Amino acid sequence: MVRLLIYIVLLYVIYSLVKRLLLSGPKEKRKKDHAGMISEMVQDPFCKTYIPKNEAYRAIVGGNEMLFCSKECAEKYKEKLKY
């Protein structure tokens, strides 16, 4: 009876290892899966909408790089600062 339990546990361990190896795949494949994920969200300082950081429009304002949802918002923000 004890031998049967040991065999069952061993089979389960082997099954788990094989399953993990087959599902993990090569490292390159895992990197591609993560590339489609949305990056950190940032808030546009002019219109206050949130956009993914990697899609944000970058503009230099007062010597600092700022992130905007569009070129139009960046220009409106710069105009607002002039007044």
PyMOL commands that set and color helices and strands:
alter all, ss='L'
color gray80, all
select helices_A, chain A and resi 2-24+27-35+53-55+71-82
alter helices_A, ss='H'
color red, helices_A
select strands_A, chain A and resi 41-43+50-52+57-61+64-68
alter strands_A, ss='S'
color yellow, strands_A
deselect
rebuild
show_as cartoon
